[in-house]
Amino acid sequence: MSLTETASNIDHLSDEQRDCIENCFEAAEVCEWCADECIGEGEEMAECARLCRDVADLTSLHARFMARDSNYSTQLAQACAGACEECAEECARHDDEHCQVCAEVLEECAETCRQMAA
């Protein structure tokens, strides 16, 4: 079963929450990919790798909190949006394909997380 199908089966979720969950899991995946690529590229990519790993952890946690309707998901949405924005800015500074893809995905994730925090 795909992530979209799984999220659509959770009755208490709004369409906006479903979109955010999907964006968060996509962000976690792309950040893990970007971090792995950055690690092999030298010390100048260390900050990018560190931020990507932080975002991967935060976004996957936020998605799980939304899925279980946690009382803490609003606060986590704020932290997640901020981390996504910071990481997207760092990734956008690099010409590597993985960084550019990551920056694009994180901008969308930050937007949906901001909506969940509002």
C-alpha positions, 0 to 999 in steps of 0.5 A: 500500500502506498503512503497516499493510500495509507494516509487516505485511510486515516479517518480523522485527517483533513486533506491538508493534513494528508498533504503535509504527511505526504510532503513530510515523508517525501522530505525525509526520503530526499534529505536522507539521499542528499545527506548520504551524497553530501557525506562523500563530497568533503568537509564543505558539505558537512553542514548540508548533511547535518541539516538534512539529517535533522530534517529527515528526523523531524519530518518523519516524526511530524508525520507520525504525530499528525497520523496519531492526532498528537497534541504536540503536532502543532508545535512540531509543525513549527519546528519542522517548517523552520528546519525545512526552510533552513535546510532548503536555503543551505541546499540551494547554495550548492549546484549538486542535483541532490541538493537542488532536488532537496531544496525544492521538496523542502520548500513545499514541505515547509509551506504545508508545515506552516499551514499545520502550525497556523 
